[in-house]
Amino acid sequence: MRYLKYLDKYKINLENKIIVVTGANSGNGFFVSLQLAYYKATIILSCRNESKAQEAQERILKEVPDAKLFIEKIDIGDFENINDFVTRIKKNYGYIDILVNNAGVYYSDNTMRINYLGSYYLTKQLLPIIKERVVIVSSLVYRFGKFNYANLLDNKNVTRAYFNSKLAVYQMSIYFASLYPTIKFTIAHPGVTATNILKSANNKMSNILKSAGSNFLKLFTHCPEKASLSTIRAVIDDCANLTLYGPRGLFTISGFPQKEKPHKVINKNIDKLIEATELLIK
Ligand SMILES: NC(=O)c1ccc[n+]([C@@H]2O[C@H](COP(=O)([O-])OP(=O)(O)OC[C@H]3O[C@@H](n4cnc5c(N)ncnc54)[C@H](OP(=O)(O)O)[C@@H]3O)[C@@H](O)[C@H]2O)c1
């Protein structure tokens, strides 16, 4: 682990805390899980691909041999699958302390469904058994979100769909925070970092372009492990409800985390978003 000095500064012990991390096998979710395991939390690695989850589990155990890790399968783009996941969580664990809504895609045919609707549905089902906190992984592009409420899952413009998904998860946290005053909601964004999110792009972009984009990002941005520290702070800090964390460098693209002032767009028409969302999950 590269940032032990940073982690040790906070003197955190999460022993006996049960934390669900979605998309725990790769990128941000992997490093968040690794670092929370270092803080002694019990992590439920919640992934859609079991063999990738097992690989992640082995990688974490190499660095934190006494890590308490469980694997639970979830496809966040599928309501039935989320229902099964929630049933297993209730049966196997009874409750969870913290939910980290991290799983996400960039270019996909289902960006809003996976990044937003699935996270909304999952959070809604789990909230009655969450004891402490829900962490939302958004993006610095949330500020560019602009919805077509009549067609919330519109995917014609894939970049717009990604921006929208990242504003939607932010607004969802504000809505759920109003319903559950005893649970803390925090938001994090990792800045920009080269993870598998570009490579997994299900679009017409050629593999050469994807790889070039990824290498370009590696040169000019921080590494995924450092990028994940914003999410770590959103999990561990004793902060005000709805605190936003992001990197402190230029344009909040890279650097160690800091608290950020949210853009005013976050409070725009939340009721319209929720109304449109509820119609889609009926
Ligand atoms: N990288 C960046 O620069 C950046 C910037 C801002 C925000 N973010 C956010 O950070 C979060 C993590 O992304 P990342 O950059 O770490 O990308 P990543 O390495 O591609 O990780 C994404 C994770 O989400 C999982 N996932 C995708 N679709 C899923 C589904 N339908 N059901 C369950 N899990 C699913 C992936 O599983 P598979 O491995 O099976 O595909 C993977 O574990 C995302 O919410 C993303 O929007 C990233």
The ligand as an SDF file (V2000), in Angstrom:
LIG
                    3D

 48 52  0  0  0  0  0  0  0  0999 V2000
  -11.6090    6.7550  -13.0830 N   0  0  0  0  0  0  0  0  0  0  0  0
  -11.9640    8.0120  -13.0140 C   0  0  0  0  0  0  0  0  0  0  0  0
  -11.2790    8.9400  -13.5020 O   0  0  0  0  0  0  0  0  0  0  0  0
  -13.2500    8.3800  -12.3210 C   0  0  0  0  0  0  0  0  0  0  0  0
  -13.5650    9.7420  -12.2270 C   0  0  0  0  0  0  0  0  0  0  0  0
  -14.7230   10.1150  -11.5860 C   0  0  0  0  0  0  0  0  0  0  0  0
  -15.5560    9.1490  -11.0360 C   0  0  0  0  0  0  0  0  0  0  0  0
  -15.2420    7.8420  -11.1470 N   0  0  0  0  0  0  0  0  0  0  0  0
  -16.1820    6.8660  -10.5770 C   0  0  0  0  0  0  0  0  0  0  0  0
  -15.4970    5.9060   -9.7920 O   0  0  0  0  0  0  0  0  0  0  0  0
  -16.2930    4.7130   -9.7290 C   0  0  0  0  0  0  0  0  0  0  0  0
  -15.3960    3.5210   -9.9530 C   0  0  0  0  0  0  0  0  0  0  0  0
  -14.8760    3.5770  -11.2730 O   0  0  0  0  0  0  0  0  0  0  0  0
  -13.3770    3.2040  -11.6200 P   0  0  0  0  0  0  0  0  0  0  0  0
  -12.7700    4.3960  -12.2500 O   0  0  0  0  0  0  0  0  0  0  0  0
  -12.7350    2.5660  -10.4670 O   0  0  0  0  0  0  0  0  0  0  0  0
  -13.6220    2.1650  -12.8090 O   0  0  0  0  0  0  0  0  0  0  0  0
  -13.3570    0.5850  -12.9340 P   0  0  0  0  0  0  0  0  0  0  0  0
  -11.9620    0.2610  -12.6040 O   0  0  0  0  0  0  0  0  0  0  0  0
  -13.8710    0.2170  -14.2830 O   0  0  0  0  0  0  0  0  0  0  0  0
  -14.2960   -0.0260  -11.8090 O   0  0  0  0  0  0  0  0  0  0  0  0
  -15.7020   -0.0360  -11.9430 C   0  0  0  0  0  0  0  0  0  0  0  0
  -16.2680   -1.1380  -11.0860 C   0  0  0  0  0  0  0  0  0  0  0  0
  -17.6920   -1.1390  -11.2350 O   0  0  0  0  0  0  0  0  0  0  0  0
  -18.0860   -2.4660  -11.5660 C   0  0  0  0  0  0  0  0  0  0  0  0
  -19.3340   -2.5140  -12.3330 N   0  0  0  0  0  0  0  0  0  0  0  0
  -19.5910   -1.9870  -13.5480 C   0  0  0  0  0  0  0  0  0  0  0  0
  -20.8450   -2.3060  -13.9390 N   0  0  0  0  0  0  0  0  0  0  0  0
  -21.3810   -3.0510  -12.9470 C   0  0  0  0  0  0  0  0  0  0  0  0
  -22.6160   -3.6990  -12.7530 C   0  0  0  0  0  0  0  0  0  0  0  0
  -23.5870   -3.6600  -13.6910 N   0  0  0  0  0  0  0  0  0  0  0  0
  -22.8390   -4.3660  -11.6000 N   0  0  0  0  0  0  0  0  0  0  0  0
  -21.8840   -4.4380  -10.6540 C   0  0  0  0  0  0  0  0  0  0  0  0
  -20.6700   -3.8730  -10.7720 N   0  0  0  0  0  0  0  0  0  0  0  0
  -20.4230   -3.1800  -11.9080 C   0  0  0  0  0  0  0  0  0  0  0  0
  -16.9330   -3.0300  -12.3850 C   0  0  0  0  0  0  0  0  0  0  0  0
  -17.0300   -4.4310  -12.4760 O   0  0  0  0  0  0  0  0  0  0  0  0
  -16.2730   -5.2420  -13.6890 P   0  0  0  0  0  0  0  0  0  0  0  0
  -14.8200   -5.2480  -13.3320 O   0  0  0  0  0  0  0  0  0  0  0  0
  -16.9140   -6.5720  -13.6360 O   0  0  0  0  0  0  0  0  0  0  0  0
  -16.5530   -4.4740  -14.9470 O   0  0  0  0  0  0  0  0  0  0  0  0
  -15.7750   -2.5340  -11.5360 C   0  0  0  0  0  0  0  0  0  0  0  0
  -15.6120   -3.3480  -10.4170 O   0  0  0  0  0  0  0  0  0  0  0  0
  -17.3840    4.8840  -10.7840 C   0  0  0  0  0  0  0  0  0  0  0  0
  -18.6020    5.1940  -10.1360 O   0  0  0  0  0  0  0  0  0  0  0  0
  -16.9110    6.0420  -11.6240 C   0  0  0  0  0  0  0  0  0  0  0  0
  -17.9720    6.7710  -12.2160 O   0  0  0  0  0  0  0  0  0  0  0  0
  -14.1010    7.4290  -11.7730 C   0  0  0  0  0  0  0  0  0  0  0  0
  1  2  1  0
  2  3  2  0
  2  4  1  0
  4  5  1  0
  4 48  2  0
  5  6  2  0
  6  7  1  0
  7  8  2  0
  8  9  1  0
  8 48  1  0
  9 10  1  0
  9 46  1  0
 10 11  1  0
 11 12  1  0
 11 44  1  0
 12 13  1  0
 13 14  1  0
 14 15  2  0
 14 16  1  0
 14 17  1  0
 17 18  1  0
 18 19  2  0
 18 20  1  0
 18 21  1  0
 21 22  1  0
 22 23  1  0
 23 24  1  0
 23 42  1  0
 24 25  1  0
 25 26  1  0
 25 36  1  0
 26 27  1  0
 26 35  1  0
 27 28  2  0
 28 29  1  0
 29 30  1  0
 29 35  2  0
 30 31  1  0
 30 32  2  0
 32 33  1  0
 33 34  2  0
 34 35  1  0
 36 37  1  0
 36 42  1  0
 37 38  1  0
 38 39  2  0
 38 40  1  0
 38 41  1  0
 42 43  1  0
 44 45  1  0
 44 46  1  0
 46 47  1  0
M  CHG  2   8   1  16  -1
M  END
$$$$
